[in-house]
Amino acid sequence: MVWIPGGEFSMGASTSGKGSAEMPMASNDSGPIHRVQVDGFWMDATPVTNEQFEKFVKATGYVTIAERKPTKEEFPTAPEENLVAGSVVFAPTDQEVPLTDHYQWWSYLKGANWRHPLGPQSDIKGKEKYPVLHIAYPDAEAYAKWAGKRLPTEAEFEFAARGGLSGKVYVWGDEFRPDGKWMANTWQGKFPVKDAGEDAYAGIAPVKAHNPQGPDSPFDPAEPNEKKRVHRGGSFLCNEQYCSRYIVGTRGKGDVNTGTNHLGFRCLRSPENVAQHATQN
């Protein structure tokens, strides 16, 4: 873990919500920029890996939400044949498509989970150092509790991501590719047809390849009946055509019980959590 000294910073991103060439699909809920004070904390240097999550599962017998069969009580209108364990998986399209319907590249896949990130025929052999995927919010909470940690607040995550750089577009500065160098694992090529992998990785990358808690009642005005949590940070799907989550300060969101194959998590400890965990051990 890495110690993040506390301090005050300007939180958020200045966006219109309509997107632009510089900020495609920029969210309209990342402003106004405002000053926030955070206390110091210890944070995982990388997202939680498959190797780390497997230790948790072996120690506790935990079964993730993606590995559990949905019940009729949870989805009363769903046909019985649709009530199968699985998760949401990104799959490239075979041709260019309008970027107005994400169901063209996202689908619920039976048998997809953290052990089988692309479906039952896939596995994580040789990917021990890759981020664990298909983790829903309760799964992440369970892991954090077992590890004597907790999930970061939005302010803590953004403060750590900025690394002391004030008002910058990206966590490394204002230029997306300084001196032509890829600074993060993002999408290159026409989205969502093919990731060219010009940054050395087409898809998920190991946690160290590029290494520059929300409200009690989650509410999304667009879907007020769905419980959601905020997502912070970009992914290999971010690109200049569709998604701007690699821009520090912007926000994503997702259903609390849904994981995907582009979403990981990391944990932190407050100083009091460190002392408590040491006493328990």
Contacts in CASP RR format, 6 or more apart in sequence:
PFRMAT RR
TARGET T0000
AUTHOR 0000-0000-0000
METHOD contacts of the structure
MODEL  1
MVWIPGGEFSMGASTSGKGSAEMPMASNDSGPIHRVQVDGFWMDATPVTN
EQFEKFVKATGYVTIAERKPTKEEFPTAPEENLVAGSVVFAPTDQEVPLT
DHYQWWSYLKGANWRHPLGPQSDIKGKEKYPVLHIAYPDAEAYAKWAGKR
LPTEAEFEFAARGGLSGKVYVWGDEFRPDGKWMANTWQGKFPVKDAGEDA
YAGIAPVKAHNPQGPDSPFDPAEPNEKKRVHRGGSFLCNEQYCSRYIVGT
RGKGDVNTGTNHLGFRCLRSPENVAQHATQN
1 42 0 8 1.000
1 43 0 8 1.000
1 44 0 8 1.000
1 45 0 8 1.000
1 268 0 8 1.000
1 269 0 8 1.000
2 42 0 8 1.000
2 43 0 8 1.000
2 44 0 8 1.000
2 45 0 8 1.000
3 40 0 8 1.000
3 41 0 8 1.000
3 42 0 8 1.000
4 40 0 8 1.000
4 41 0 8 1.000
4 42 0 8 1.000
4 43 0 8 1.000
4 156 0 8 1.000
4 159 0 8 1.000
4 160 0 8 1.000
4 268 0 8 1.000
5 40 0 8 1.000
6 37 0 8 1.000
6 38 0 8 1.000
6 39 0 8 1.000
6 40 0 8 1.000
6 41 0 8 1.000
6 159 0 8 1.000
7 37 0 8 1.000
7 38 0 8 1.000
7 39 0 8 1.000
7 40 0 8 1.000
7 159 0 8 1.000
8 35 0 8 1.000
8 36 0 8 1.000
8 37 0 8 1.000
8 38 0 8 1.000
9 35 0 8 1.000
9 36 0 8 1.000
9 38 0 8 1.000
9 158 0 8 1.000
9 159 0 8 1.000
9 162 0 8 1.000
9 164 0 8 1.000
9 166 0 8 1.000
10 33 0 8 1.000
10 34 0 8 1.000
10 35 0 8 1.000
10 36 0 8 1.000
10 166 0 8 1.000
10 167 0 8 1.000
11 33 0 8 1.000
11 34 0 8 1.000
11 35 0 8 1.000
11 36 0 8 1.000
11 154 0 8 1.000
11 155 0 8 1.000
11 158 0 8 1.000
11 159 0 8 1.000
11 249 0 8 1.000
12 30 0 8 1.000
12 31 0 8 1.000
12 33 0 8 1.000
12 34 0 8 1.000
12 158 0 8 1.000
12 249 0 8 1.000
12 250 0 8 1.000
13 23 0 8 1.000
13 26 0 8 1.000
13 27 0 8 1.000
13 30 0 8 1.000
13 31 0 8 1.000
13 33 0 8 1.000
13 247 0 8 1.000
13 248 0 8 1.000
13 249 0 8 1.000
13 250 0 8 1.000
14 31 0 8 1.000
14 33 0 8 1.000
15 23 0 8 1.000
15 26 0 8 1.000
15 27 0 8 1.000
15 28 0 8 1.000
15 30 0 8 1.000
15 31 0 8 1.000
15 244 0 8 1.000
15 250 0 8 1.000
16 26 0 8 1.000
16 28 0 8 1.000
17 26 0 8 1.000
17 27 0 8 1.000
17 28 0 8 1.000
18 26 0 8 1.000
18 28 0 8 1.000
19 25 0 8 1.000
19 26 0 8 1.000
19 244 0 8 1.000
20 26 0 8 1.000
21 240 0 8 1.000
23 244 0 8 1.000
23 247 0 8 1.000
23 250 0 8 1.000
24 239 0 8 1.000
24 240 0 8 1.000
24 241 0 8 1.000
24 242 0 8 1.000
24 243 0 8 1.000
24 244 0 8 1.000
25 242 0 8 1.000
25 243 0 8 1.000
25 244 0 8 1.000
26 244 0 8 1.000
26 247 0 8 1.000
26 250 0 8 1.000
27 244 0 8 1.000
27 250 0 8 1.000
27 251 0 8 1.000
27 252 0 8 1.000
29 251 0 8 1.000
30 249 0 8 1.000
30 250 0 8 1.000
30 251 0 8 1.000
36 155 0 8 1.000
36 159 0 8 1.000
38 153 0 8 1.000
38 155 0 8 1.000
38 156 0 8 1.000
38 159 0 8 1.000
39 270 0 8 1.000
39 271 0 8 1.000
40 270 0 8 1.000
40 271 0 8 1.000
41 152 0 8 1.000
41 156 0 8 1.000
41 268 0 8 1.000
41 269 0 8 1.000
41 270 0 8 1.000
41 271 0 8 1.000
42 268 0 8 1.000
42 269 0 8 1.000
42 270 0 8 1.000
42 271 0 8 1.000
42 274 0 8 1.000
43 152 0 8 1.000
43 156 0 8 1.000
43 160 0 8 1.000
43 266 0 8 1.000
43 267 0 8 1.000
43 268 0 8 1.000
44 149 0 8 1.000
44 266 0 8 1.000
44 267 0 8 1.000
44 268 0 8 1.000
45 211 0 8 1.000
46 131 0 8 1.000
46 207 0 8 1.000
46 208 0 8 1.000
46 211 0 8 1.000
46 266 0 8 1.000
47 131 0 8 1.000
47 132 0 8 1.000
47 207 0 8 1.000
47 264 0 8 1.000
47 265 0 8 1.000
47 266 0 8 1.000
48 131 0 8 1.000
48 132 0 8 1.000
48 135 0 8 1.000
48 140 0 8 1.000
48 143 0 8 1.000
48 264 0 8 1.000
48 265 0 8 1.000
48 266 0 8 1.000
48 267 0 8 1.000
49 128 0 8 1.000
49 129 0 8 1.000
49 130 0 8 1.000
49 131 0 8 1.000
49 132 0 8 1.000
49 207 0 8 1.000
50 114 0 8 1.000
50 124 0 8 1.000
50 127 0 8 1.000
50 128 0 8 1.000
50 129 0 8 1.000
50 130 0 8 1.000
50 131 0 8 1.000
50 132 0 8 1.000
51 128 0 8 1.000
51 129 0 8 1.000
52 132 0 8 1.000
53 114 0 8 1.000
53 132 0 8 1.000
53 135 0 8 1.000
53 143 0 8 1.000
56 62 0 8 1.000
56 142 0 8 1.000
56 143 0 8 1.000
56 146 0 8 1.000
56 147 0 8 1.000
59 146 0 8 1.000
60 142 0 8 1.000
60 146 0 8 1.000
62 139 0 8 1.000
62 142 0 8 1.000
62 143 0 8 1.000
62 146 0 8 1.000
64 113 0 8 1.000
64 114 0 8 1.000
64 134 0 8 1.000
64 135 0 8 1.000
64 136 0 8 1.000
64 139 0 8 1.000
65 136 0 8 1.000
65 138 0 8 1.000
65 139 0 8 1.000
65 257 0 8 1.000
65 258 0 8 1.000
65 259 0 8 1.000
66 85 0 8 1.000
66 86 0 8 1.000
66 87 0 8 1.000
66 111 0 8 1.000
66 112 0 8 1.000
66 113 0 8 1.000
66 114 0 8 1.000
66 134 0 8 1.000
66 136 0 8 1.000
66 259 0 8 1.000
67 85 0 8 1.000
67 86 0 8 1.000
67 113 0 8 1.000
67 114 0 8 1.000
67 115 0 8 1.000
68 85 0 8 1.000
69 83 0 8 1.000
69 84 0 8 1.000
69 85 0 8 1.000
70 78 0 8 1.000
70 83 0 8 1.000
70 84 0 8 1.000
70 85 0 8 1.000
71 83 0 8 1.000
72 78 0 8 1.000
72 80 0 8 1.000
72 83 0 8 1.000
75 82 0 8 1.000
75 83 0 8 1.000
84 110 0 8 1.000
84 111 0 8 1.000
85 110 0 8 1.000
85 111 0 8 1.000
85 113 0 8 1.000
86 108 0 8 1.000
86 109 0 8 1.000
86 110 0 8 1.000
86 111 0 8 1.000
86 112 0 8 1.000
86 113 0 8 1.000
86 134 0 8 1.000
87 108 0 8 1.000
87 109 0 8 1.000
87 111 0 8 1.000
87 112 0 8 1.000
87 113 0 8 1.000
87 134 0 8 1.000
87 258 0 8 1.000
87 259 0 8 1.000
87 260 0 8 1.000
87 261 0 8 1.000
88 106 0 8 1.000
88 107 0 8 1.000
88 108 0 8 1.000
88 109 0 8 1.000
88 112 0 8 1.000
88 258 0 8 1.000
88 259 0 8 1.000
88 260 0 8 1.000
88 261 0 8 1.000
89 106 0 8 1.000
89 107 0 8 1.000
89 108 0 8 1.000
89 109 0 8 1.000
89 112 0 8 1.000
89 117 0 8 1.000
89 118 0 8 1.000
89 119 0 8 1.000
89 260 0 8 1.000
89 261 0 8 1.000
90 105 0 8 1.000
90 106 0 8 1.000
90 192 0 8 1.000
90 237 0 8 1.000
90 260 0 8 1.000
90 261 0 8 1.000
90 262 0 8 1.000
91 105 0 8 1.000
91 106 0 8 1.000
91 107 0 8 1.000
92 105 0 8 1.000
92 192 0 8 1.000
92 193 0 8 1.000
92 194 0 8 1.000
92 195 0 8 1.000
93 104 0 8 1.000
93 105 0 8 1.000
93 192 0 8 1.000
93 193 0 8 1.000
94 193 0 8 1.000
95 193 0 8 1.000
96 190 0 8 1.000
96 193 0 8 1.000
97 104 0 8 1.000
97 105 0 8 1.000
97 192 0 8 1.000
99 191 0 8 1.000
99 192 0 8 1.000
99 241 0 8 1.000
99 242 0 8 1.000
104 192 0 8 1.000
105 192 0 8 1.000
106 260 0 8 1.000
109 118 0 8 1.000
109 119 0 8 1.000
110 119 0 8 1.000
110 120 0 8 1.000
111 119 0 8 1.000
111 120 0 8 1.000
112 118 0 8 1.000
112 119 0 8 1.000
112 120 0 8 1.000
112 134 0 8 1.000
112 261 0 8 1.000
113 119 0 8 1.000
113 134 0 8 1.000
114 124 0 8 1.000
114 132 0 8 1.000
114 133 0 8 1.000
114 134 0 8 1.000
114 135 0 8 1.000
115 123 0 8 1.000
115 124 0 8 1.000
116 122 0 8 1.000
116 123 0 8 1.000
116 124 0 8 1.000
117 124 0 8 1.000
117 133 0 8 1.000
117 134 0 8 1.000
117 204 0 8 1.000
117 261 0 8 1.000
118 261 0 8 1.000
124 130 0 8 1.000
127 204 0 8 1.000
127 206 0 8 1.000
129 206 0 8 1.000
129 207 0 8 1.000
129 208 0 8 1.000
130 204 0 8 1.000
130 205 0 8 1.000
130 206 0 8 1.000
130 207 0 8 1.000
131 204 0 8 1.000
131 207 0 8 1.000
131 264 0 8 1.000
132 264 0 8 1.000
133 204 0 8 1.000
133 259 0 8 1.000
133 260 0 8 1.000
133 261 0 8 1.000
133 262 0 8 1.000
133 263 0 8 1.000
133 264 0 8 1.000
134 259 0 8 1.000
134 260 0 8 1.000
134 261 0 8 1.000
135 143 0 8 1.000
135 259 0 8 1.000
135 263 0 8 1.000
135 264 0 8 1.000
135 265 0 8 1.000
136 255 0 8 1.000
136 256 0 8 1.000
136 257 0 8 1.000
136 258 0 8 1.000
136 259 0 8 1.000
137 229 0 8 1.000
137 256 0 8 1.000
137 257 0 8 1.000
138 256 0 8 1.000
138 257 0 8 1.000
140 151 0 8 1.000
140 265 0 8 1.000
140 267 0 8 1.000
141 151 0 8 1.000
143 267 0 8 1.000
144 150 0 8 1.000
144 151 0 8 1.000
144 267 0 8 1.000
147 267 0 8 1.000
148 269 0 8 1.000
148 273 0 8 1.000
148 277 0 8 1.000
149 267 0 8 1.000
149 268 0 8 1.000
149 269 0 8 1.000
149 273 0 8 1.000
150 213 0 8 1.000
150 267 0 8 1.000
150 268 0 8 1.000
150 269 0 8 1.000
150 270 0 8 1.000
150 273 0 8 1.000
151 213 0 8 1.000
151 265 0 8 1.000
151 267 0 8 1.000
151 268 0 8 1.000
152 160 0 8 1.000
152 213 0 8 1.000
152 266 0 8 1.000
152 267 0 8 1.000
152 268 0 8 1.000
153 213 0 8 1.000
153 214 0 8 1.000
154 214 0 8 1.000
154 230 0 8 1.000
154 232 0 8 1.000
154 251 0 8 1.000
156 268 0 8 1.000
157 232 0 8 1.000
157 233 0 8 1.000
158 232 0 8 1.000
158 248 0 8 1.000
158 249 0 8 1.000
161 171 0 8 1.000
161 232 0 8 1.000
161 233 0 8 1.000
161 248 0 8 1.000
161 249 0 8 1.000
162 168 0 8 1.000
162 171 0 8 1.000
162 248 0 8 1.000
163 171 0 8 1.000
165 171 0 8 1.000
165 172 0 8 1.000
165 173 0 8 1.000
168 174 0 8 1.000
168 248 0 8 1.000
169 176 0 8 1.000
169 247 0 8 1.000
169 248 0 8 1.000
170 176 0 8 1.000
170 183 0 8 1.000
170 184 0 8 1.000
170 212 0 8 1.000
170 246 0 8 1.000
170 247 0 8 1.000
170 248 0 8 1.000
171 212 0 8 1.000
171 248 0 8 1.000
172 178 0 8 1.000
172 183 0 8 1.000
172 212 0 8 1.000
176 183 0 8 1.000
177 183 0 8 1.000
182 198 0 8 1.000
182 199 0 8 1.000
182 200 0 8 1.000
182 210 0 8 1.000
183 210 0 8 1.000
183 212 0 8 1.000
184 199 0 8 1.000
184 210 0 8 1.000
184 212 0 8 1.000
184 234 0 8 1.000
184 238 0 8 1.000
184 246 0 8 1.000
185 199 0 8 1.000
185 201 0 8 1.000
185 203 0 8 1.000
185 204 0 8 1.000
185 205 0 8 1.000
185 209 0 8 1.000
185 210 0 8 1.000
185 235 0 8 1.000
185 236 0 8 1.000
186 199 0 8 1.000
186 234 0 8 1.000
186 236 0 8 1.000
186 238 0 8 1.000
186 239 0 8 1.000
186 246 0 8 1.000
187 195 0 8 1.000
187 236 0 8 1.000
187 237 0 8 1.000
187 238 0 8 1.000
187 239 0 8 1.000
188 195 0 8 1.000
188 196 0 8 1.000
188 197 0 8 1.000
188 198 0 8 1.000
188 199 0 8 1.000
188 239 0 8 1.000
189 195 0 8 1.000
189 196 0 8 1.000
189 239 0 8 1.000
190 241 0 8 1.000
191 237 0 8 1.000
191 239 0 8 1.000
191 241 0 8 1.000
191 242 0 8 1.000
192 237 0 8 1.000
192 242 0 8 1.000
194 202 0 8 1.000
195 202 0 8 1.000
195 203 0 8 1.000
195 236 0 8 1.000
196 202 0 8 1.000
197 203 0 8 1.000
199 205 0 8 1.000
199 210 0 8 1.000
200 209 0 8 1.000
201 209 0 8 1.000
201 236 0 8 1.000
202 236 0 8 1.000
203 236 0 8 1.000
204 236 0 8 1.000
204 261 0 8 1.000
204 262 0 8 1.000
205 236 0 8 1.000
214 229 0 8 1.000
214 230 0 8 1.000
218 227 0 8 1.000
218 228 0 8 1.000
218 229 0 8 1.000
218 256 0 8 1.000
219 228 0 8 1.000
220 226 0 8 1.000
220 228 0 8 1.000
220 253 0 8 1.000
226 255 0 8 1.000
227 255 0 8 1.000
227 256 0 8 1.000
227 257 0 8 1.000
228 253 0 8 1.000
228 254 0 8 1.000
228 255 0 8 1.000
228 256 0 8 1.000
229 253 0 8 1.000
229 254 0 8 1.000
229 256 0 8 1.000
230 251 0 8 1.000
230 252 0 8 1.000
230 253 0 8 1.000
231 245 0 8 1.000
231 251 0 8 1.000
231 252 0 8 1.000
231 253 0 8 1.000
231 254 0 8 1.000
231 263 0 8 1.000
232 249 0 8 1.000
232 251 0 8 1.000
232 252 0 8 1.000
233 245 0 8 1.000
233 246 0 8 1.000
233 248 0 8 1.000
233 250 0 8 1.000
234 243 0 8 1.000
234 245 0 8 1.000
234 246 0 8 1.000
235 243 0 8 1.000
235 245 0 8 1.000
235 262 0 8 1.000
235 263 0 8 1.000
236 262 0 8 1.000
237 243 0 8 1.000
237 262 0 8 1.000
238 244 0 8 1.000
238 245 0 8 1.000
238 246 0 8 1.000
244 250 0 8 1.000
245 252 0 8 1.000
269 277 0 8 1.000
END
